[in-house]
Amino acid sequence: MAGLLHLHSTLLPSASLLRQRGGGGAQAAAPRRRRACRVEAKIREIFMPALSSTMTEGKIVAWNAAEGDRLSKGDPVVVVESDKADMDVETFHDGFLAAVLVPAGESAPVGSAIALLAESEEEIPLARSQAANLSSSSAAPPPATQETVPEESSLAPPPPPPPAPVAASAPSPATQGGARVVASPYAKKLAKELSVDLFSVTGSGPGGRVVAKDVEAAAASPTKAAAAPVAAARPDVPLGSTVPFTTMQGAVSKNMVESLAVPTFRVGYTITTDALDQLYKKIKSKGVTMTALLAKATAMALVQHPVVNSSCRDGQSFTYNSSINIAVAVAIDGGLITPVLQDADKLDIYTLSRKWKELVEKARAKQLQPQEYNSGTFTLSNLGMFGVDRFDAILPPGTGAIMAVGSSQPTVVGTKDGRIGMKNQMQVNVTADHRVIYGSDLAAFLQTLSKIIEDPKDLTF
Amino acid sequence: MSLSTAAVVAGGAVRPDAIRPADLRFCGLRREALGIRLLSASPQAAAAAKRKVLAAAATGNGAAGSGGFDYDLVIIGAGVGGHGAALHAVEKGLKTAIIEGDVVGGTCVNRGCVPSKALLAVSGRMRELQDEHHMKSLGLQVSSSGYDRQSVADHANNLASKIRSNLTNSMKSLGVDILTGFGTVVGKQKVRYGKVGFPDNEITARNIIIATGSVPFVPKGIEIDGKTVFTSDHALKLESVPDWIAIVGSGYIGLEFSDVYTALGSEVTFVEALDQLMPGFDPEIAKLAQRILINPRKIDYHTGVFASKITPAKNGKPVLIELIDAKTKEHKETLEVDAALIATGRAPFTKGLGLENMNVVTQRGFIPVDERMQVMDADGNAVPNLYCIGDANGKLMLAHAASAQGISVVEQISGKDNILNHLSIPAACFTHPEISMVGLTEPQAREQADQEGFEISVVKTSFKANTKALAENEGDGIAKMIYRPDTGEILGVHILGLHAADLIHEASNAIALGTRVQDIKLVVHAHPTLSEVLDELFKAAKVTGIPQAVSEPVAA
């Protein structure tokens, strides 16, 4: 939780955040205290009371006040269902109900905060942002995983698919051209529970009515079109026409052509990732991504093999780079860019993850500065999330090597003691400039890298 | 609504001097209570009186009753109200005839309480059996529960037939003349009746009670076809169980039907004109009822809308219901459902009664009456010897209210003045769990308190605290009592929970007899029973006024 204090500036509190399950708010007690000290005005919490000696958690039946309402001390503000009865819970202070952390219908443990009470109207937005922090700090995956950028390796599950497009299925006769949908009461309830858009469900009931089983079917199989996380998954290419390159596409094309002048060779390696997967699982909640882990591992390996971090700029000499800057290839809308993690060997994994998140946001917003994408000394390219097992990448001019990472797949292997076992293995393939990097250099580097990945305890430093 | 047990009275006279005038303060039921106690003391007298009545009746039509009339009492309508009045009249020694143009038992027996309770019994069991979670928590396994629609319908029909014949027999055996035909008041103390195609008969009666009841009210714009768009009359025959039924009106009839239909596998949509569902209930009860009876079931609702037009299903198209905003009257949406039940209330059945002959004008069909159930004419005067009870007068459209009113009238025409205290009449809704109430709702009590300048207090208890309810794993429910902390007078009691309809009587008795909270606080309730819920209420109430000495010791 340490590194998340400054996040509130980038996260705008929104109604959807506030509607998230606030159950996690209870665990965020420590950082909340710290924030409360920072804020001068009083933003008090309304706690889930213990209505009986046996009560451990209570369900909120209904809120008697809405956000923004003025409350006086003693006003009943919420109705709570305990193991014995429904009780009205009063507020002990005057104020404004600034934010509801646990909505009606949900439960919270006794003692956890269920709402925020602001002393004055001006503090309501402040309280709301606090509420947003509480719910965001409890939401584990950082926003990056929801983006359409494939910077995560295949080990992480594909990011949640964007909502199914309305045009995906033929509109049912009951929708009258999309104006309204005829759905039975139970279908409507289920759609709300399972977060299914009724307009996208084809009805099988009488008259094309949407019935419960249609909603259940729709919830079980989200449309295939949305499975691919990349924004360009369904590009609308104008078939039969000729479209000139954009600037970025032009640059990419130029670089690729230039690379033809470089003598390259490729070395592949299979790395077992079981230990890395475990580590990832452990520190995922702290905002660490697979990209960051791989970049860190690569950087640490490069420390031991500096020649792989070198390049040949003029065709005559080695340029030994002083920093290890890992550039990671990222597909963005309409193109390809390589944000750079500077001094990747010197930063700890958490800082590296944070920096990566910032870079990706900037890349999406097309706000990367030149040195943020030009200064790479070693490049990483990952197509594992598509299930690609191996590929080789084209060496970007000005660098010495690029590593293509495939997906990690469970593989049947023969172990040293003569048994057959199952390990997660991924194939990496490095393309290097033979003018400066020789076969043995590369092979040694890969050996070191695989050792680091297979025993990743040092990665967390 | 429930049929009060067919009047238990088995004939027998009451000694007039045993009733103290002071009792006039309370409702007629107190009198009744005392009356019954006295009856049991003299079985021989009762038997003798019965023989006397039978002898009188055996003399047949046209013979002199008392004072030259054919009958002492003629009741138009043999429904619950008429039946209750008839039995009590016989007990009082009155020569009685009852005119029925359709079927004995009226709405309650044939198209109301009786068949609906049969269906609700089935739906209650169905719901229990299908609630796997509930069964599992009790350690039970139930494999595939199902039902046969025709058998369920037959159960309801058979029950209606049985009760109908019970009612008929009870009246016949007591010597009440059952006259078939539609009755009309043709003049003072004169009634004509006859069947279509037969000549009319005219009879004279010292007193006439109109008890013609009510029919389901169908707002205009709604086309009834009896199959896909229907009222409770048709629904109780259970000719089909639709997949999706819209119920127009969320009062107790609509609510009970939603219970039946959802238990049998339908999905329900309520269409309610007011902004809240279940507008007639105490708001706190309505809120909890929504959480228990509506939210977890396959029910959704539209409030604040009228169904301006309903077209039955034909040619494969579903039933179309056009909804308009109740205030702005603009079109809101059109529902397409398999069936629609119109449960928008009941309209009095008072056409063709000849009331104009008595200068009586109905108000929206209801016959205006005073607190003694005497019919009021257009000039605001009570019409002598003409009474109206039950749904036809609209005072309290419940079966047991009708019979209580009938008994009150018979008391009056037997010489004892009687004013029925309607606030002591309980009402119940037989959903699962049941809802019952007696007296005022909290808002009504507050209004009265503000107007008359007294304080009210409210105590509540949850069924979750009741051992028996928890043993049954039916802890959902609440009971609340509104009372005056200064005098201990009970103003209203509302219960939502298991067997609420049975539990309410302790409270309605208390209100009827004028029992105060402090008098009833120490009464012992058996443990573990659901009645302890009421015990909790009484014990939790705090009466701050000067306690009065209790006339009889209540607890040992």
Interface residues (C-beta under 8 A of the other chain):
Chain A: V61 A62 D83 K84 A85 D86 A174 R180 V182 S184 P185 Y186 K188 K189 G205 P206 G207 R209 V211 A212
Chain B: D243 W244 E267 V268 T269 K287 L288 R291 K298 I299 D300 K317 P318 E333 L335 E336 D338 K460 T461 S462 K464 A465 I478
